[in-house]
Every structure is written in structure tokens, then in C-alpha cells.
Amino acid sequence: MKIFTPNSSMIKDVRWVSDSDNNNNGTMYVQFSNSNVYRYGNVSLSRFLAFQNADSAGTYFDKRIKNSYVSTRLPNGFPKAAQLQAVSA
């Protein structure tokens, strides 16, 4: 699992978990400043790293992620560590 906390008023925390069958793609979890957490599937590691290194996480999210991946709101927040490991196993 890879985690970063951007310096952003829009995004609080981002996590990426590798898929078991392909280490270059994974599931990304984004927590927004309002504490809502969304899951984005089939996100490449290179996309996650570009997001992490972007000058503005909010702008990068709006332009490169928001409408490019299917999202699911997770009403209970981030999955527990065991559930995240299950995604990557």
C-alpha cells in the first residue's frame, strides 16, 4: 500500500493498493476534506505517482482522475487494513 497526504484544501488523504494480478494497477482511495472516502478502481501506479507529485492535488484530481475512473463512495470510510490486504492478495 502507498499513502500520501497532499497539501490540499480539497483532498485529505490518498491510498493506493496494488491488485494481485497486476502490480502496475490497483485500487485508489481518496479522502476529501469533508471526510468522504471514494474508491477508484484500475488506477495505474504511474497515475498514482503523478497524482502524488502534482503541483496541485485538487487540480490534478479534477483533470486526470475525477471523470476518468469509476468511483464508489464508501460510507464507512477507509476499509480496514485486513480488507485492503484482501484487495491486494
N, CA, C and O atoms as a GROMACS GRO file, in nm:
protein
  356
    1MET      N    1   0.085  -0.117   0.000
    1MET     CA    2   0.000   0.000   0.000
    1MET      C    3   0.089   0.124   0.000
    1MET      O    4   0.192   0.128   0.067
    2LYS      N    5   0.048   0.222  -0.076
    2LYS     CA    6   0.117   0.350  -0.080
    2LYS      C    7   0.019   0.457  -0.033
    2LYS      O    8  -0.099   0.455  -0.068
    3ILE      N    9   0.070   0.551   0.047
    3ILE     CA   10  -0.014   0.655   0.107
    3ILE      C   11   0.054   0.790   0.090
    3ILE      O   12   0.176   0.802   0.103
    4PHE      N   13  -0.026   0.892   0.062
    4PHE     CA   14   0.027   1.028   0.072
    4PHE      C   15  -0.081   1.123   0.120
    4PHE      O   16  -0.200   1.102   0.096
    5THR      N   17  -0.036   1.227   0.186
    5THR     CA   18  -0.125   1.331   0.237
    5THR      C   19  -0.087   1.460   0.165
    5THR      O   20   0.014   1.523   0.199
    6PRO      N   21  -0.166   1.500   0.067
    6PRO     CA   22  -0.131   1.621  -0.009
    6PRO      C   23  -0.154   1.749   0.072
    6PRO      O   24  -0.234   1.752   0.165
    7ASN      N   25  -0.083   1.851   0.033
    7ASN     CA   26  -0.106   1.983   0.090
    7ASN      C   27  -0.219   2.044   0.007
    7ASN      O   28  -0.194   2.116  -0.090
    8SER      N   29  -0.343   2.014   0.047
    8SER     CA   30  -0.459   2.048  -0.034
    8SER      C   31  -0.577   2.083   0.055
    8SER      O   32  -0.597   2.022   0.160
    9SER      N   33  -0.654   2.181   0.013
    9SER     CA   34  -0.778   2.214   0.086
    9SER      C   35  -0.892   2.122   0.044
    9SER      O   36  -0.995   2.117   0.110
   10MET      N   37  -0.874   2.048  -0.065
   10MET     CA   38  -0.979   1.962  -0.119
   10MET      C   39  -0.961   1.815  -0.079
   10MET      O   40  -1.058   1.746  -0.051
   11ILE      N   41  -0.837   1.769  -0.077
   11ILE     CA   42  -0.806   1.628  -0.056
   11ILE      C   43  -0.724   1.610   0.071
   11ILE      O   44  -0.621   1.674   0.090
   12LYS      N   45  -0.773   1.521   0.156
   12LYS     CA   46  -0.710   1.499   0.286
   12LYS      C   47  -0.608   1.386   0.284
   12LYS      O   48  -0.501   1.398   0.344
   13ASP      N   49  -0.639   1.275   0.213
   13ASP     CA   50  -0.554   1.157   0.218
   13ASP      C   51  -0.578   1.072   0.094
   13ASP      O   52  -0.690   1.064   0.044
   14VAL      N   53  -0.473   1.007   0.044
   14VAL     CA   54  -0.484   0.920  -0.073
   14VAL      C   55  -0.409   0.791  -0.045
   14VAL      O   56  -0.296   0.793   0.005
   15ARG      N   57  -0.471   0.678  -0.078
   15ARG     CA   58  -0.409   0.547  -0.060
   15ARG      C   59  -0.424   0.467  -0.189
   15ARG      O   60  -0.526   0.477  -0.257
   16TRP      N   61  -0.323   0.390  -0.221
   16TRP     CA   62  -0.324   0.305  -0.340
   16TRP      C   63  -0.281   0.165  -0.301
   16TRP      O   64  -0.179   0.148  -0.235
   17VAL      N   65  -0.358   0.065  -0.342
   17VAL     CA   66  -0.330  -0.075  -0.310
   17VAL      C   67  -0.318  -0.151  -0.442
   17VAL      O   68  -0.408  -0.146  -0.526
   18SER      N   69  -0.208  -0.221  -0.460
   18SER     CA   70  -0.183  -0.298  -0.581
   18SER      C   71  -0.284  -0.411  -0.595
   18SER      O   72  -0.320  -0.476  -0.497
   19ASP      N   73  -0.330  -0.434  -0.718
   19ASP     CA   74  -0.414  -0.550  -0.747
   19ASP      C   75  -0.325  -0.674  -0.751
   19ASP      O   76  -0.208  -0.665  -0.789
   20SER      N   77  -0.379  -0.787  -0.712
   20SER     CA   78  -0.299  -0.909  -0.701
   20SER      C   79  -0.248  -0.958  -0.836
   20SER      O   80  -0.137  -1.010  -0.845
   21ASP      N   81  -0.327  -0.941  -0.939
   21ASP     CA   82  -0.287  -0.996  -1.068
   21ASP      C   83  -0.198  -0.903  -1.150
   21ASP      O   84  -0.139  -0.947  -1.249
   22ASN      N   85  -0.187  -0.780  -1.112
   22ASN     CA   86  -0.106  -0.685  -1.188
   22ASN      C   87  -0.056  -0.575  -1.096
   22ASN      O   88  -0.134  -0.489  -1.055
   23ASN      N   89   0.071  -0.578  -1.063
   23ASN     CA   90   0.127  -0.480  -0.970
   23ASN      C   91   0.127  -0.338  -1.025
   23ASN      O   92   0.151  -0.243  -0.950
   24ASN      N   93   0.102  -0.322  -1.154
   24ASN     CA   94   0.100  -0.188  -1.211
   24ASN      C   95  -0.036  -0.120  -1.201
   24ASN      O   96  -0.046   0.001  -1.225
   25ASN      N   97  -0.138  -0.195  -1.167
   25ASN     CA   98  -0.271  -0.138  -1.148
   25ASN      C   99  -0.320  -0.168  -1.008
   25ASN      O  100  -0.280  -0.268  -0.947
   26GLY      N  101  -0.405  -0.081  -0.957
   26GLY     CA  102  -0.455  -0.102  -0.823
   26GLY      C  103  -0.581  -0.024  -0.796
   26GLY      O  104  -0.642   0.034  -0.886
   27THR      N  105  -0.618  -0.024  -0.672
   27THR     CA  106  -0.736   0.049  -0.624
   27THR      C  107  -0.688   0.169  -0.547
   27THR      O  108  -0.603   0.158  -0.459
   28MET      N  109  -0.742   0.285  -0.579
   28MET     CA  110  -0.704   0.408  -0.510
   28MET      C  111  -0.822   0.456  -0.427
   28MET      O  112  -0.936   0.455  -0.471
   29TYR      N  113  -0.791   0.497  -0.306
   29TYR     CA  114  -0.890   0.550  -0.212
   29TYR      C  115  -0.855   0.696  -0.187
   29TYR      O  116  -0.741   0.728  -0.154
   30VAL      N  117  -0.953   0.784  -0.201
   30VAL     CA  118  -0.931   0.927  -0.181
   30VAL      C  119  -1.026   0.976  -0.073
   30VAL      O  120  -1.148   0.958  -0.082
   31GLN      N  121  -0.968   1.038   0.029
   31GLN     CA  122  -1.049   1.100   0.134
   31GLN      C  123  -1.046   1.251   0.110
   31GLN      O  124  -0.939   1.311   0.101
   32PHE      N  125  -1.163   1.308   0.101
   32PHE     CA  126  -1.174   1.452   0.078
   32PHE      C  127  -1.179   1.528   0.210
   32PHE      O  128  -1.193   1.468   0.317
   33SER      N  129  -1.166   1.657   0.201
   33SER     CA  130  -1.162   1.740   0.323
   33SER      C  131  -1.291   1.730   0.403
   33SER      O  132  -1.291   1.758   0.524
   34ASN      N  133  -1.402   1.693   0.340
   34ASN     CA  134  -1.529   1.675   0.412
   34ASN      C  135  -1.539   1.536   0.475
   34ASN      O  136  -1.644   1.499   0.528
   35SER      N  137  -1.430   1.458   0.468
   35SER     CA  138  -1.415   1.322   0.523
   35SER      C  139  -1.478   1.212   0.440
   35SER      O  140  -1.466   1.095   0.476
   36ASN      N  141  -1.545   1.244   0.330
   36ASN     CA  142  -1.598   1.140   0.242
   36ASN      C  143  -1.482   1.065   0.177
   36ASN      O  144  -1.382   1.125   0.137
   37VAL      N  145  -1.496   0.933   0.166
   37VAL     CA  146  -1.394   0.848   0.102
   37VAL      C  147  -1.455   0.783  -0.021
   37VAL      O  148  -1.566   0.730  -0.017
   38TYR      N  149  -1.380   0.788  -0.131
   38TYR     CA  150  -1.422   0.726  -0.256
   38TYR      C  151  -1.316   0.627  -0.302
   38TYR      O  152  -1.197   0.647  -0.281
   39ARG      N  153  -1.363   0.520  -0.365
   39ARG     CA  154  -1.274   0.418  -0.420
   39ARG      C  155  -1.274   0.431  -0.572
   39ARG      O  156  -1.379   0.447  -0.634
   40TYR      N  157  -1.154   0.423  -0.630
   40TYR     CA  158  -1.136   0.430  -0.775
   40TYR      C  159  -1.061   0.305  -0.818
   40TYR      O  160  -0.951   0.279  -0.768
   41GLY      N  161  -1.118   0.227  -0.908
   41GLY     CA  162  -1.057   0.101  -0.949
   41GLY      C  163  -0.971   0.114  -1.072
   41GLY      O  164  -0.987   0.206  -1.152
   42ASN      N  165  -0.879   0.019  -1.088
   42ASN     CA  166  -0.794   0.006  -1.205
   42ASN      C  167  -0.710   0.130  -1.231
   42ASN      O  168  -0.696   0.174  -1.345
   43VAL      N  169  -0.654   0.187  -1.124
   43VAL     CA  170  -0.568   0.304  -1.134
   43VAL      C  171  -0.423   0.256  -1.142
   43VAL      O  172  -0.379   0.179  -1.057
   44SER      N  173  -0.350   0.301  -1.241
   44SER     CA  174  -0.212   0.258  -1.256
   44SER      C  175  -0.124   0.321  -1.148
   44SER      O  176  -0.154   0.427  -1.094
   45LEU      N  177  -0.015   0.252  -1.119
   45LEU     CA  178   0.082   0.306  -1.024
   45LEU      C  179   0.139   0.437  -1.076
   45LEU      O  180   0.160   0.530  -0.998
   46SER      N  181   0.163   0.446  -1.205
   46SER     CA  182   0.218   0.570  -1.260
   46SER      C  183   0.120   0.686  -1.244
   46SER      O  184   0.162   0.800  -1.221
   47ARG      N  185  -0.011   0.660  -1.256
   47ARG     CA  186  -0.111   0.766  -1.235
   47ARG      C  187  -0.110   0.810  -1.088
   47ARG      O  188  -0.116   0.929  -1.059
   48PHE      N  189  -0.103   0.712  -0.996
   48PHE     CA  190  -0.096   0.745  -0.854
   48PHE      C  191   0.027   0.831  -0.825
   48PHE      O  192   0.016   0.932  -0.755
   49LEU      N  193   0.142   0.792  -0.878
   49LEU     CA  194   0.266   0.867  -0.852
   49LEU      C  195   0.260   1.007  -0.912
   49LEU      O  196   0.311   1.102  -0.852
   50ALA      N  197   0.199   1.021  -1.029
   50ALA     CA  198   0.182   1.153  -1.088
   50ALA      C  199   0.091   1.239  -1.002
   50ALA      O  200   0.116   1.359  -0.984
   51PHE      N  201  -0.013   1.180  -0.948
   51PHE     CA  202  -0.105   1.248  -0.855
   51PHE      C  203  -0.028   1.294  -0.732
   51PHE      O  204  -0.042   1.407  -0.686
   52GLN      N  205   0.054   1.206  -0.679
   52GLN     CA  206   0.133   1.236  -0.560
   52GLN      C  207   0.230   1.352  -0.584
   52GLN      O  208   0.256   1.432  -0.495
   53ASN      N  209   0.284   1.360  -0.704
   53ASN     CA  210   0.386   1.460  -0.736
   53ASN      C  211   0.331   1.585  -0.803
   53ASN      O  212   0.407   1.674  -0.839
   54ALA      N  213   0.202   1.593  -0.819
   54ALA     CA  214   0.140   1.708  -0.886
   54ALA      C  215   0.158   1.836  -0.803
   54ALA      O  216   0.159   1.832  -0.680
   55ASP      N  217   0.171   1.948  -0.873
   55ASP     CA  218   0.181   2.077  -0.804
   55ASP      C  219   0.055   2.108  -0.724
   55ASP      O  220   0.062   2.165  -0.616
   56SER      N  221  -0.060   2.068  -0.778
   56SER     CA  222  -0.188   2.087  -0.710
   56SER      C  223  -0.267   1.957  -0.716
   56SER      O  224  -0.311   1.915  -0.822
   57ALA      N  225  -0.284   1.893  -0.600
   57ALA     CA  226  -0.357   1.766  -0.596
   57ALA      C  227  -0.502   1.784  -0.641
   57ALA      O  228  -0.555   1.700  -0.713
   58GLY      N  229  -0.565   1.892  -0.600
   58GLY     CA  230  -0.704   1.917  -0.638
   58GLY      C  231  -0.721   1.935  -0.787
   58GLY      O  232  -0.814   1.879  -0.847
   59THR      N  233  -0.633   2.012  -0.849
   59THR     CA  234  -0.639   2.033  -0.994
   59THR      C  235  -0.611   1.903  -1.068
   59THR      O  236  -0.679   1.871  -1.165
   60TYR      N  237  -0.511   1.829  -1.022
   60TYR     CA  238  -0.478   1.702  -1.088
   60TYR      C  239  -0.597   1.606  -1.077
   60TYR      O  240  -0.634   1.541  -1.175
   61PHE      N  241  -0.656   1.599  -0.959
   61PHE     CA  242  -0.772   1.512  -0.939
   61PHE      C  243  -0.884   1.550  -1.036
   61PHE      O  244  -0.940   1.463  -1.103
   62ASP      N  245  -0.916   1.678  -1.043
   62ASP     CA  246  -1.025   1.724  -1.131
   62ASP      C  247  -0.999   1.693  -1.278
   62ASP      O  248  -1.091   1.657  -1.351
   63LYS      N  249  -0.873   1.707  -1.322
   63LYS     CA  250  -0.841   1.691  -1.464
   63LYS      C  251  -0.810   1.547  -1.505
   63LYS      O  252  -0.839   1.508  -1.618
   64ARG      N  253  -0.752   1.468  -1.414
   64ARG     CA  254  -0.698   1.338  -1.454
   64ARG      C  255  -0.766   1.217  -1.389
   64ARG      O  256  -0.747   1.104  -1.435
   65ILE      N  257  -0.843   1.239  -1.283
   65ILE     CA  258  -0.900   1.124  -1.211
   65ILE      C  259  -1.051   1.129  -1.205
   65ILE      O  260  -1.118   1.030  -1.236
   66LYS      N  261  -1.106   1.240  -1.166
   66LYS     CA  262  -1.249   1.254  -1.138
   66LYS      C  263  -1.339   1.191  -1.244
   66LYS      O  264  -1.428   1.113  -1.209
   67ASN      N  265  -1.320   1.221  -1.369
   67ASN     CA  266  -1.407   1.169  -1.474
   67ASN      C  267  -1.342   1.058  -1.556
   67ASN      O  268  -1.395   1.018  -1.660
   68SER      N  269  -1.228   1.008  -1.510
   68SER     CA  270  -1.156   0.904  -1.584
   68SER      C  271  -1.172   0.765  -1.525
   68SER      O  272  -1.141   0.665  -1.591
   69TYR      N  273  -1.219   0.756  -1.403
   69TYR     CA  274  -1.233   0.628  -1.334
   69TYR      C  275  -1.370   0.617  -1.270
   69TYR      O  276  -1.429   0.716  -1.226
   70VAL      N  277  -1.420   0.495  -1.264
   70VAL     CA  278  -1.547   0.470  -1.195
   70VAL      C  279  -1.520   0.484  -1.045
   70VAL      O  280  -1.423   0.430  -0.993
   71SER      N  281  -1.607   0.556  -0.978
   71SER     CA  282  -1.589   0.576  -0.834
   71SER      C  283  -1.706   0.520  -0.755
   71SER      O  284  -1.819   0.510  -0.804
   72THR      N  285  -1.676   0.482  -0.632
   72THR     CA  286  -1.777   0.435  -0.538
   72THR      C  287  -1.753   0.504  -0.405
   72THR      O  288  -1.642   0.499  -0.352
   73ARG      N  289  -1.856   0.567  -0.352
   73ARG     CA  290  -1.844   0.629  -0.219
   73ARG      C  291  -1.848   0.520  -0.114
   73ARG      O  292  -1.932   0.430  -0.120
   74LEU      N  293  -1.758   0.529  -0.019
   74LEU     CA  294  -1.752   0.432   0.091
   74LEU      C  295  -1.807   0.499   0.216
   74LEU      O  296  -1.736   0.576   0.282
   75PRO      N  297  -1.933   0.471   0.251
   75PRO     CA  298  -1.997   0.542   0.362
   75PRO      C  299  -1.932   0.519   0.497
   75PRO      O  300  -1.950   0.599   0.589
   76ASN      N  301  -1.855   0.410   0.511
   76ASN     CA  302  -1.787   0.382   0.638
   76ASN      C  303  -1.641   0.423   0.637
   76ASN      O  304  -1.564   0.382   0.725
   77GLY      N  305  -1.600   0.502   0.540
   77GLY     CA  306  -1.462   0.549   0.534
   77GLY      C  307  -1.370   0.444   0.473
   77GLY      O  308  -1.414   0.355   0.401
   78PHE      N  309  -1.241   0.458   0.505
   78PHE     CA  310  -1.142   0.365   0.451
   78PHE      C  311  -1.171   0.223   0.499
   78PHE      O  312  -1.212   0.203   0.613
   79PRO      N  313  -1.149   0.126   0.413
   79PRO     CA  314  -1.160  -0.014   0.458
   79PRO      C  315  -1.055  -0.042   0.564
   79PRO      O  316  -0.951   0.024   0.569
   80LYS      N  317  -1.081  -0.140   0.648
   80LYS     CA  318  -0.984  -0.181   0.749
   80LYS      C  319  -0.863  -0.242   0.680
   80LYS      O  320  -0.872  -0.285   0.565
   81ALA      N  321  -0.750  -0.246   0.749
   81ALA     CA  322  -0.625  -0.297   0.692
   81ALA      C  323  -0.642  -0.437   0.634
   81ALA      O  324  -0.587  -0.465   0.527
   82ALA      N  325  -0.714  -0.523   0.700
   82ALA     CA  326  -0.734  -0.661   0.652
   82ALA      C  327  -0.809  -0.661   0.519
   82ALA      O  328  -0.780  -0.743   0.432
   83GLN      N  329  -0.906  -0.570   0.503
   83GLN     CA  330  -0.981  -0.561   0.378
   83GLN      C  331  -0.893  -0.508   0.266
   83GLN      O  332  -0.905  -0.552   0.152
   84LEU      N  333  -0.804  -0.414   0.298
   84LEU     CA  334  -0.712  -0.362   0.198
   84LEU      C  335  -0.616  -0.470   0.153
   84LEU      O  336  -0.584  -0.480   0.035
   85GLN      N  337  -0.568  -0.553   0.247
   85GLN     CA  338  -0.478  -0.661   0.212
   85GLN      C  339  -0.550  -0.763   0.123
   85GLN      O  340  -0.488  -0.821   0.033
   86ALA      N  341  -0.679  -0.784   0.147
   86ALA     CA  342  -0.756  -0.878   0.066
   86ALA      C  343  -0.765  -0.829  -0.079
   86ALA      O  344  -0.765  -0.909  -0.172
   87VAL      N  345  -0.771  -0.698  -0.097
   87VAL     CA  346  -0.776  -0.640  -0.231
   87VAL      C  347  -0.645  -0.670  -0.303
   87VAL      O  348  -0.645  -0.699  -0.423
   88SER      N  349  -0.533  -0.663  -0.231
   88SER     CA  350  -0.403  -0.679  -0.294
   88SER      C  351  -0.355  -0.823  -0.295
   88SER      O  352  -0.253  -0.853  -0.357
   89ALA      N  353  -0.426  -0.914  -0.228
   89ALA     CA  354  -0.381  -1.055  -0.222
   89ALA      C  355  -0.424  -1.132  -0.345
   89ALA      O  356  -0.395  -1.251  -0.356
   0.00000   0.00000   0.00000
